[in-house]
Amino acid sequence: MSWAVWITGPPGSAAPEVARAAAEALEGGGVRVALLELDEIRPLLTPSPTDSATEGDLVHRALVYIASTLAAAAVPVVIAAPGHRRAWRDLARAVIPRFAEVQVRDPNAAGADVAYEAATSPELTIDTSRETPAEGGDRIAAAIADWRQGRPQACAARWALWITGLPGSGKTTIASRVAEALTAGGLDVRVLDLADVRAFIDQAWSPQAEDVAHRALVYAAMRLTEAGVAVIIDATAPARAWRSLARERIARFAEVQLVCPPEVCASRERAVRWRLLGCAHRDVPRRIPDRPDIVLAYERADSPEAVIYTDVEDPWSAADTVLRLAARLTAGASTRVP
């Protein structure tokens, strides 16, 4: 577990400049950080923005998911976002064990159409009428000197594998077995699934929420691979566009298509969810989602690096296929697996 610092200030303030200066000061001190700038992340999460309050809530909760996922993987995080609602920053404080909030006071802030809720008990306050953004950044870096542990600077970029298929096709079982084998072999690997993102989105599930959640999954995977972490994405992702976005954004990427007759998948999904037909608890390596994974229209991969027929292939054999693919990604070789 690493840490996260959220540098907040009214829209139009110098908070982004302070955040960049803090990241630069930390990097100069040998700490590799992930700078999460809302202005850079938002176009990926909402390529056709509506600027509605609902969308703003979705984007900020997705931002907290991304920050907490990176911090859990020992990647230090600096968040540069106004976060005009205090509830979003409080959510980050609740889910990230090592968290600090920096309040930027800027008398020259132009203001915005939305009300800004200042921090009530920030760990640090930067007043830009008294110090420059660079000085503020240095003060932030000094204030968290005891937190500076992070990932090695020379850590090479890793890869991401997306295991996709209908609900009940065996994604979670295979992903967990592959991750367990890779971890035992000394590889730093993280499994990301859609249920984790859903937990942060505290509103009715909608097409917009589903789109933002999948895009947040892609962005988190991208930043983890850049930090040297191998990623396995366990998500149906019925729209091919979400998996294609990951392929565009992640340098080393492979897609594993699980194929299973819909009636077999549906039967398995029910058995796992309701513990039917003697389904043992050990067959469910991670928590069962709190809502059914219902897919009305699923788009199979165009050119997956591996195709596994899970109605005829057992989970161990399927995991071996994915492990061979992971070995090729790690070696930088051709990723096509017969």
C-alpha positions in Angstrom: 0.0 0.0 0.0 1.3 3.4 -0.9 -0.3 6.8 -0.6 -2.2 9.6 -2.3 -2.3 13.4 -2.0 -5.2 15.3 -3.3 -4.4 18.9 -4.1 -7.6 20.8 -4.3 -8.6 24.4 -4.9 -11.4 26.4 -6.4 -11.8 26.1 -10.2 -9.4 28.5 -11.9 -7.0 28.4 -9.0 -3.3 27.5 -9.2 -4.0 24.0 -7.7 -2.9 22.2 -10.9 0.4 24.1 -11.1 1.0 23.2 -7.4 0.2 19.6 -8.1 2.6 19.4 -11.0 5.3 21.1 -8.9 4.8 18.6 -6.1 5.0 15.7 -8.5 8.2 17.2 -9.9 9.7 17.7 -6.5 8.9 14.1 -5.5 10.4 12.7 -8.7 13.5 14.8 -8.1 13.8 13.1 -4.7 13.6 9.7 -6.2 9.9 8.9 -5.8 8.1 7.8 -8.9 4.6 9.2 -8.7 1.4 8.9 -10.8 0.1 12.4 -11.4 -3.7 12.2 -12.0 -4.9 15.4 -13.6 -8.6 15.6 -14.1 -8.3 17.7 -17.2 -6.2 14.9 -18.8 -8.4 12.0 -17.6 -11.9 13.4 -18.2 -11.8 13.3 -22.0 -11.0 9.6 -21.8 -13.8 8.9 -19.3 -16.4 11.1 -21.1 -15.4 11.7 -24.8 -18.8 13.3 -25.3 -19.3 15.3 -22.1 -22.6 16.7 -21.0 -21.3 18.6 -18.0 -24.3 17.4 -16.0 -24.1 17.0 -12.2 -24.6 13.2 -12.6 -21.7 13.0 -15.0 -19.5 15.1 -12.7 -20.3 12.7 -9.8 -19.5 9.7 -12.0 -16.2 11.1 -13.2 -15.0 12.1 -9.7 -15.9 8.7 -8.2 -14.1 7.0 -11.1 -11.1 9.2 -10.3 -11.1 8.0 -6.7 -11.3 4.4 -7.9 -8.2 4.9 -10.1 -6.3 6.6 -7.3 -7.1 3.9 -4.8 -6.2 1.1 -7.3 -2.8 2.7 -7.9 -2.1 3.3 -4.3 -3.0 -0.3 -3.4 -0.4 -1.4 -6.0 2.3 0.7 -4.2 2.1 3.5 -6.8 2.3 6.9 -5.1 -0.5 9.2 -6.4 -0.8 13.0 -6.7 -4.3 14.1 -7.6 -4.8 17.4 -9.4 -8.5 18.1 -9.4 -10.7 20.8 -7.9 -13.1 18.2 -6.5 -15.5 20.9 -5.7 -17.7 18.5 -3.6 -16.1 17.7 -0.3 -17.8 14.2 -0.4 -15.5 13.1 -3.2 -12.3 13.9 -1.3 -13.8 12.4 1.8 -14.4 9.2 -0.2 -10.7 9.1 -1.2 -9.8 9.6 2.5 -12.0 6.7 3.5 -10.7 4.2 1.0 -6.9 5.1 0.8 -5.2 4.4 4.2 -2.4 6.9 3.6 -4.2 10.0 2.3 -3.6 13.7 2.6 -5.5 16.7 1.4 -3.8 20.0 0.4 -6.0 23.1 0.2 -4.8 25.7 -2.2 -6.0 29.3 -1.5 -5.7 31.5 -4.5 -7.1 35.0 -4.4 -6.8 35.2 -8.2 -9.1 32.2 -8.8 -11.7 33.2 -11.4 -14.4 31.1 -9.9 -16.9 28.9 -11.7 -20.6 28.1 -12.0 -20.5 25.4 -9.3 -20.1 26.0 -5.6 -16.8 24.9 -4.2 -16.6 23.3 -0.8 -13.2 23.9 0.8 -11.5 21.3 2.9 -12.4 21.5 6.6 -9.3 19.9 8.0 -6.6 19.8 5.3 -3.2 18.3 6.2 -1.6 21.3 4.5 -2.7 24.7 3.1 -0.9 26.5 0.3 -1.6 30.3 -0.1 -0.5 31.4 -3.6 -0.5 35.0 -2.5 2.5 34.2 -0.2 4.3 31.4 -2.1 4.8 30.3 -5.7 3.5 27.0 -7.0 7.0 25.6 -7.0 7.5 26.6 -3.4 4.2 25.0 -2.5 5.2 21.8 -4.3 8.5 21.7 -2.4 6.6 22.1 0.9 4.2 19.3 0.0 7.1 17.0 -0.8 8.8 17.8 2.5 5.6 17.3 4.4 5.2 13.8 3.3 8.8 12.8 3.5 8.0 9.8 5.7 5.6 8.5 3.0 8.0 8.6 0.2 8.4 4.8 -0.3 7.1 3.8 -3.7 7.9 1.6 -6.7 11.5 1.6 -8.0 12.3 4.3 -10.5 13.8 1.9 -13.0 10.7 -0.4 -13.1 10.0 -1.5 -16.6 6.6 -1.2 -18.2 4.5 -4.3 -18.0 1.5 -5.6 -19.8 -2.3 -6.0 -19.6 -4.4 -9.1 -20.4 -8.2 -8.7 -20.9 -10.1 -11.9 -20.3 -13.5 -11.5 -21.9 -16.5 -13.7 -22.4 -20.2 -14.1 -21.5 -21.1 -14.1 -17.8 -20.5 -17.7 -16.5 -17.8 -18.4 -19.1 -15.1 -18.8 -16.4 -13.4 -15.4 -16.5 -12.9 -15.0 -12.7 -11.8 -18.6 -12.1 -9.2 -18.4 -14.9 -8.0 -14.9 -13.9 -7.5 -15.9 -10.3 -5.6 -19.1 -11.1 -3.4 -17.2 -13.6 -2.7 -14.4 -11.1 -1.9 -16.9 -8.3 0.6 -18.7 -10.6 2.3 -15.5 -11.7 2.5 -14.1 -8.2 4.1 -17.4 -7.1 6.7 -16.9 -9.8 7.6 -13.5 -8.5 5.7 -11.3 -10.9 3.9 -8.2 -9.6 0.3 -8.7 -11.0 -3.1 -7.1 -10.2 -6.5 -8.4 -11.2 -9.0 -5.6 -12.0 -12.7 -6.3 -12.4 -15.8 -4.3 -13.1 -17.3 -5.1 -9.7 -14.5 -3.0 -8.1 -15.4 0.1 -10.1 -19.1 -0.4 -9.5 -18.5 -0.2 -5.8 -17.4 3.4 -6.2 -20.3 4.5 -8.3 -23.0 5.4 -5.8 -25.9 5.8 -8.2 -28.2 3.8 -10.4 -26.4 1.7 -13.0 -27.1 3.3 -16.4 -25.5 3.2 -19.9 -23.5 6.3 -19.0 -22.3 4.8 -15.7 -21.4 1.6 -17.4 -19.4 3.4 -20.1 -17.5 5.6 -17.5 -16.8 2.5 -15.4 -15.3 0.5 -18.2 -13.2 3.5 -19.3 -11.9 4.0 -15.7 -11.0 0.3 -15.8 -8.9 0.9 -18.9 -7.2 4.0 -17.5 -6.3 2.3 -14.3 -4.8 -0.6 -16.2 -2.8 1.7 -18.4 -1.3 3.6 -15.5 -0.5 0.4 -13.6 1.4 -1.0 -16.6 3.3 2.2 -16.9 4.3 1.8 -13.3 5.6 -1.7 -14.0 2.7 -3.7 -12.8 1.2 -6.6 -14.8 -2.6 -6.4 -15.1 -5.3 -9.0 -15.7 -8.7 -7.5 -16.5 -11.6 -9.7 -15.6 -14.6 -8.1 -17.2 -17.2 -9.2 -19.8 -17.1 -5.7 -21.4 -19.9 -6.5 -23.9 -19.0 -3.5 -26.1 -15.9 -4.3 -28.1 -15.0 -0.6 -28.1 -14.0 -0.7 -24.5 -11.5 -3.6 -25.1 -10.3 -1.8 -28.3 -9.6 1.3 -26.2 -7.4 -0.7 -23.9 -5.5 -2.0 -27.0 -5.0 1.5 -28.2 -3.8 2.9 -24.8 -1.7 0.0 -23.5 1.6 -0.7 -25.2 1.7 -4.4 -24.4 -1.8 -5.7 -24.5 -3.6 -9.0 -25.3 -7.2 -10.2 -25.3 -8.4 -13.6 -24.4 -11.7 -14.6 -25.7 -13.6 -17.2 -23.8 -16.3 -19.0 -25.8 -19.1 -20.9 -24.1 -22.7 -21.7 -25.3 -25.0 -19.1 -23.7 -27.2 -21.8 -22.1 -24.1 -23.3 -20.4 -22.9 -19.9 -19.3 -26.3 -19.0 -17.8 -26.4 -22.3 -15.9 -23.0 -21.7 -14.5 -23.7 -18.1 -13.5 -26.8 -19.2 -11.6 -24.9 -22.1 -9.9 -22.1 -19.8 -8.7 -24.5 -17.0 -7.6 -26.8 -19.3 -5.6 -24.4 -22.0 -4.6 -26.4 -24.5 -6.6 -25.5 -28.0 -8.0 -22.8 -28.5 -5.4 -20.8 -25.4 -6.4 -18.1 -25.2 -3.8 -16.9 -22.0 -2.2 -13.4 -22.6 -3.3 -14.6 -22.3 -6.9 -15.4 -18.6 -6.2 -11.9 -17.1 -5.6 -13.2 -13.6 -5.1 -16.5 -12.0 -3.9 -19.6 -12.5 -5.8 -20.9 -9.2 -7.3 -23.9 -7.8 -5.5 -25.9 -7.6 -8.7 -26.3 -10.1 -11.7 -24.0 -9.6 -14.6 -26.6 -9.4 -17.3 -25.6 -9.0 -20.9 -28.2 -8.4 -23.6 -25.8 -7.9 -26.5 -22.2 -9.2 -26.5 -19.6 -8.4 -29.2 -16.8 -11.0 -29.5 -13.2 -10.0 -30.1 -12.2 -9.4 -33.7 -8.7 -10.7 -33.4 -8.0 -12.1 -29.9 -4.5 -13.3 -29.0 -6.1 -16.5 -27.6 -9.5 -18.2 -27.9 -10.5 -20.7 -25.2 -13.6 -22.9 -25.4 -14.5 -23.2 -21.8 -17.4 -25.7 -22.3 -14.8 -28.3 -23.3 -11.6 -27.1 -21.7 -11.1 -27.4 -18.0 -10.0 -24.3 -15.9 -6.5 -25.6 -15.3 -5.8 -26.1 -19.0 -7.4 -22.8 -19.8 -5.2 -21.1 -17.2 -2.1 -22.7 -18.8 -3.0 -21.2 -22.1 -3.3 -17.7 -20.5 0.0 -18.3 -18.7 1.8 -19.0 -22.0 0.4 -15.8 -23.3 1.6 -13.9 -20.2 5.0 -15.3 -20.7 5.1 -14.1 -24.3 4.0 -10.6 -23.2 6.7 -10.5 -20.5 9.3 -11.5 -23.0 8.1 -9.1 -25.6 7.6 -11.9 -28.1 4.7 -12.5 -30.5 1.6 -12.9 -28.4 -0.5 -15.1 -30.6 -1.2 -18.4 -28.8 -2.6 -21.3 -30.8 
